[in-house]
Amino acid sequence: MNFTRRYVKLPIKLFNQEESLLTGVEETIDSYAMVNPMSIDVYRPSMENEGQAIHVDFRYGGSMIVYMHISDFEELLNKHQS
């Protein structure tokens, strides 16, 4: 098994906090995070994007907003385990 196969690719958004503080404009860039699904502790619908985002907390601290519908997220995790 390849080391990287244990990770799932999740869509996220990045933003430049320094630029936002200077200009007052929050500019985002679509990106992704490679996450070990075994490190996920809790996930729930996010208040962002009305059902199209999930708040994910990790066992060892940290959290992120994932930009996908919760049912798609669950399907991705279930397929990854098989």
Backbone as JSON, one array per atom type, in Angstrom:
{
  "sequence": "MNFTRRYVKLPIKLFNQEESLLTGVEETIDSYAMVNPMSIDVYRPSMENEGQAIHVDFRYGGSMIVYMHISDFEELLNKHQS",
  "N": [[0.85, -1.2, 0.0], [0.57, 2.17, -0.89], [1.87, 5.02, 0.8], [0.47, 7.47, 0.54], [-2.11, 6.73, -0.13], [-3.69, 6.51, 2.07], [-4.86, 8.9, 2.55], [-7.51, 11.31, 1.96], [-8.77, 13.52, -0.51], [-9.86, 16.72, 0.01], [-12.01, 19.44, -0.73], [-11.2, 22.8, -0.09], [-11.05, 26.27, 0.96], [-8.72, 28.88, 0.67], [-7.57, 31.84, 2.26], [-6.09, 35.1, 2.29], [-5.23, 36.42, 5.13], [-3.78, 38.66, 6.01], [-3.92, 40.42, 3.8], [-6.67, 40.8, 3.75], [-7.06, 42.19, 6.16], [-5.74, 44.55, 5.56], [-7.05, 45.57, 3.26], [-9.75, 45.12, 3.61], [-11.14, 43.41, 2.07], [-12.14, 40.15, 1.54], [-10.56, 37.8, -0.07], [-10.75, 34.71, -1.65], [-9.21, 31.56, -2.45], [-9.69, 28.7, -4.31], [-8.81, 25.51, -3.17], [-7.27, 22.49, -1.93], [-7.14, 19.96, 0.63], [-5.21, 17.29, 1.82], [-6.22, 14.68, 3.72], [-5.98, 12.5, 6.47], [-8.4, 10.23, 6.97], [-8.8, 8.81, 9.31], [-8.09, 10.48, 11.33], [-10.16, 12.17, 11.77], [-12.42, 13.49, 14.05], [-14.94, 14.69, 14.68], [-17.66, 15.7, 12.62], [-19.8, 18.06, 11.06], [-22.65, 19.83, 9.71], [-21.82, 22.98, 8.31], [-22.21, 26.48, 9.0], [-21.66, 27.98, 6.83], [-22.26, 28.57, 3.37], [-24.82, 27.37, 3.19], [-25.54, 24.43, 3.65], [-23.74, 23.37, 1.89], [-21.24, 23.01, 2.91], [-18.97, 21.65, 5.32], [-18.09, 21.42, 8.7], [-15.17, 20.25, 10.05], [-13.64, 18.59, 12.69], [-10.57, 17.58, 14.18], [-8.92, 14.79, 15.76], [-6.51, 15.4, 17.04], [-6.5, 18.07, 17.51], [-7.25, 21.19, 15.89], [-9.19, 22.25, 13.04], [-11.3, 22.41, 10.12], [-13.03, 23.89, 7.32], [-14.81, 22.18, 4.98], [-15.65, 22.17, 1.62], [-18.15, 20.78, 0.49], [-21.15, 18.86, 0.02], [-22.68, 17.3, 2.83], [-23.58, 14.64, 2.5], [-22.13, 13.8, 0.27], [-19.57, 13.95, 1.32], [-19.71, 11.96, 3.33], [-20.1, 9.73, 1.67], [-17.68, 9.73, 0.24], [-15.87, 9.16, 2.35], [-16.79, 6.62, 3.13], [-16.37, 5.1, 0.78], [-13.63, 5.27, 0.66], [-12.8, 3.66, 2.74], [-13.31, 1.1, 1.81]],
  "CA": [[0.0, 0.0, 0.0], [1.29, 3.43, -0.91], [1.64, 5.87, 1.96], [-0.5, 8.53, 0.27], [-3.46, 6.2, -0.31], [-4.46, 6.61, 3.31], [-5.43, 10.24, 2.59], [-8.58, 11.7, 1.05], [-8.62, 14.89, -1.0], [-11.04, 17.48, 0.39], [-11.99, 20.82, -1.23], [-11.2, 23.86, 0.91], [-10.74, 27.6, 0.42], [-7.67, 29.6, 1.38], [-7.67, 33.29, 2.11], [-4.96, 35.85, 2.8], [-5.74, 37.2, 6.25], [-3.09, 39.95, 6.04], [-4.52, 41.24, 2.74], [-8.02, 41.12, 4.2], [-6.96, 43.23, 7.18], [-5.31, 45.8, 4.93], [-7.99, 46.08, 2.25], [-11.14, 44.89, 3.99], [-11.73, 42.5, 1.1], [-11.75, 38.77, 1.79], [-10.4, 37.09, -1.33], [-10.49, 33.29, -1.42], [-8.65, 30.75, -3.52], [-10.07, 27.3, -4.2], [-7.66, 24.64, -2.98], [-7.66, 21.22, -1.34], [-6.31, 19.42, 1.72], [-5.12, 15.84, 1.87], [-6.54, 14.41, 5.12], [-6.1, 11.11, 6.91], [-9.76, 10.17, 7.52], [-8.79, 8.23, 10.65], [-7.85, 11.55, 12.29], [-11.39, 12.96, 11.93], [-13.11, 13.21, 15.31], [-16.34, 15.14, 14.58], [-18.01, 16.53, 11.47], [-21.18, 18.55, 11.15], [-22.92, 20.88, 8.72], [-21.29, 24.3, 8.64], [-23.13, 27.59, 8.76], [-21.28, 28.57, 5.55], [-22.77, 28.04, 2.09], [-26.14, 26.75, 3.34], [-25.59, 23.01, 3.4], [-22.7, 22.95, 0.95], [-19.96, 23.01, 3.6], [-18.94, 20.82, 6.53], [-17.06, 21.75, 9.68], [-14.5, 19.01, 10.45], [-12.7, 18.67, 13.81], [-9.64, 16.47, 14.19], [-8.6, 14.22, 17.08], [-5.31, 15.98, 17.64], [-6.65, 19.52, 17.46], [-7.44, 21.77, 14.57], [-10.46, 22.05, 12.34], [-11.36, 23.05, 8.82], [-14.29, 23.89, 6.59], [-14.71, 21.42, 3.72], [-16.7, 22.68, 0.75], [-18.92, 19.76, -0.21], [-22.36, 18.48, 0.73], [-22.36, 16.3, 3.84], [-23.81, 13.29, 1.98], [-20.98, 13.5, -0.6], [-18.46, 13.74, 2.25], [-19.88, 10.63, 3.92], [-19.88, 8.75, 0.61], [-16.23, 9.71, 0.01], [-15.23, 8.45, 3.46], [-17.19, 5.2, 3.08], [-15.68, 4.48, -0.35], [-12.21, 5.21, 0.99], [-12.6, 2.54, 3.66], [-13.49, -0.21, 1.16]],
  "C": [[0.88, 1.24, 0.0], [0.9, 4.28, 0.29], [0.51, 6.87, 1.71], [-1.92, 8.03, 0.07], [-4.31, 6.28, 0.95], [-5.19, 7.96, 3.42], [-6.59, 10.4, 1.62], [-8.38, 13.17, 0.7], [-9.93, 15.64, -0.75], [-10.94, 18.92, -0.12], [-12.11, 21.83, -0.08], [-11.0, 25.2, 0.2], [-9.66, 28.22, 1.3], [-7.93, 31.09, 1.23], [-6.5, 33.94, 2.81], [-5.47, 36.79, 3.89], [-5.08, 38.58, 6.31], [-3.69, 40.92, 5.01], [-5.93, 41.7, 3.14], [-8.01, 42.24, 5.24], [-6.58, 44.58, 6.58], [-6.38, 46.41, 4.02], [-9.45, 45.98, 2.65], [-11.86, 43.95, 3.05], [-11.21, 41.08, 1.38], [-11.74, 38.01, 0.47], [-10.04, 35.64, -1.03], [-9.95, 32.63, -2.68], [-9.11, 29.33, -3.29], [-8.81, 26.45, -4.11], [-8.17, 23.29, -2.46], [-6.71, 20.87, -0.21], [-6.35, 17.91, 1.62], [-5.2, 15.46, 3.35], [-6.57, 12.9, 5.37], [-7.48, 10.98, 7.56], [-9.82, 9.56, 8.92], [-8.52, 9.28, 11.72], [-9.08, 12.42, 12.52], [-12.1, 12.52, 13.21], [-14.61, 13.51, 15.19], [-16.51, 15.89, 13.27], [-19.48, 16.88, 11.58], [-21.4, 19.58, 10.05], [-22.37, 22.22, 9.21], [-22.36, 25.35, 8.37], [-22.83, 28.27, 7.43], [-21.94, 27.85, 4.39], [-24.02, 27.2, 2.19], [-26.19, 25.29, 2.9], [-24.53, 22.49, 2.44], [-21.31, 22.96, 1.58], [-20.1, 22.23, 4.9], [-17.82, 21.34, 7.43], [-16.49, 20.43, 10.19], [-13.52, 19.31, 11.57], [-11.83, 17.42, 13.8], [-9.27, 16.06, 15.6], [-7.47, 14.96, 17.78], [-5.32, 17.5, 17.58], [-6.81, 20.0, 16.03], [-8.8, 21.45, 13.99], [-10.36, 22.72, 10.99], [-12.78, 23.02, 8.28], [-14.02, 23.19, 5.26], [-15.91, 21.81, 2.87], [-17.29, 21.58, -0.12], [-20.13, 19.43, 0.63], [-22.04, 17.33, 1.68], [-22.58, 14.87, 3.34], [-22.66, 12.87, 1.05], [-19.73, 13.21, 0.25], [-18.53, 12.34, 2.86], [-19.63, 9.53, 2.89], [-18.39, 8.6, 0.31], [-15.51, 8.93, 1.1], [-15.55, 6.96, 3.42], [-16.49, 4.48, 1.92], [-14.19, 4.31, -0.06], [-11.88, 4.02, 1.88], [-12.7, 1.18, 2.99], [-12.33, -0.57, 0.28]]
}
